[in-house]
């Protein structure tokens, strides 16, 4: 009988996702992946970080480009203020 090795993908914890979100939101600037890793309060596995960034991009919270990663999400109250000032959406 042959043994089959199955590699399971590591899922990040909610605390890790929130830590990455806070770091990106507080940055207020475009940053490279290496800079994000350096700014995180604790180390995160590279594959786990990429998994988190995929989730944040799909949920519309970040924008990822060749130049870096930027936080783009706005709370509903912030969006109302922008609309009141005349920003056309």
C-alpha positions as CSV (number, residue, x, y, z in Angstrom):
1,X,0.0,0.0,0.0
2,X,1.4,3.4,-1.0
3,X,1.2,6.4,1.4
4,X,-0.1,9.6,-0.1
5,X,1.2,12.9,1.2
6,X,-1.3,15.7,1.1
7,X,-0.2,19.2,1.6
8,X,-2.8,21.4,3.3
9,X,-2.9,25.1,2.7
10,X,-2.4,27.1,5.8
11,X,-5.3,29.4,6.6
12,X,-4.5,32.7,8.4
13,X,-6.2,33.4,11.7
14,X,-8.5,36.4,12.1
15,X,-6.0,38.1,14.3
16,X,-3.4,37.8,11.6
17,X,-5.7,39.2,8.9
18,X,-6.7,42.1,11.2
19,X,-3.0,42.8,11.9
20,X,-2.2,43.1,8.2
21,X,-5.3,45.3,7.6
22,X,-4.3,47.7,10.4
23,X,-0.7,47.9,9.1
24,X,-1.8,48.7,5.6
25,X,-4.5,51.2,6.7
26,X,-2.1,53.1,9.0
27,X,0.6,53.2,6.3
28,X,-1.2,55.9,4.3
29,X,1.2,55.3,1.4
30,X,2.1,52.8,-1.3
31,X,4.4,50.1,0.0
32,X,6.3,47.1,-1.4
33,X,5.6,43.6,0.0
34,X,9.1,43.5,1.7
35,X,8.3,46.8,3.4
36,X,4.9,45.5,4.6
37,X,6.7,42.4,6.1
38,X,9.1,44.7,7.9
39,X,6.3,46.8,9.4
40,X,4.2,43.9,10.7
41,X,4.4,43.6,14.5
42,X,5.1,39.9,14.2
43,X,6.4,37.6,11.4
44,X,3.9,36.0,9.0
45,X,4.7,33.2,6.6
46,X,5.1,34.5,3.0
47,X,2.4,32.2,1.6
48,X,0.0,33.2,4.4
49,X,0.7,36.9,3.7
50,X,0.0,36.3,0.0
51,X,-3.2,34.5,0.9
52,X,-4.3,37.5,3.1
53,X,-3.5,40.0,0.4
54,X,-5.5,38.0,-2.2
55,X,-8.5,38.1,0.2
56,X,-8.1,41.9,0.8
57,X,-7.8,42.6,-2.9
58,X,-10.9,40.5,-3.7
59,X,-12.9,42.3,-1.0
60,X,-11.9,45.7,-2.4
61,X,-9.9,46.8,0.6
62,X,-6.5,47.1,-1.1
63,X,-5.1,47.8,-4.6
64,X,-2.1,45.7,-5.7
65,X,0.1,47.0,-8.5
66,X,3.6,46.5,-9.8
67,X,4.6,49.6,-7.7
68,X,3.2,48.2,-4.4
69,X,0.2,47.8,-2.2
70,X,-2.2,50.6,-1.2
71,X,-5.2,50.7,1.2
72,X,-8.2,51.9,-0.7
73,X,-11.2,50.9,1.5
74,X,-13.4,53.7,2.9
75,X,-16.0,53.3,5.7
76,X,-19.6,54.1,4.7
77,X,-19.5,57.3,6.8
78,X,-16.3,58.4,5.0
79,X,-17.9,57.8,1.7
80,X,-20.9,59.9,2.7
81,X,-18.6,62.8,3.6
82,X,-16.8,62.5,0.2
83,X,-20.1,62.5,-1.6
84,X,-21.3,65.5,0.4
85,X,-18.1,67.4,-0.7
86,X,-19.0,66.8,-4.3
87,X,-17.0,63.7,-5.2
88,X,-18.8,62.0,-8.0
89,X,-18.9,58.3,-7.7
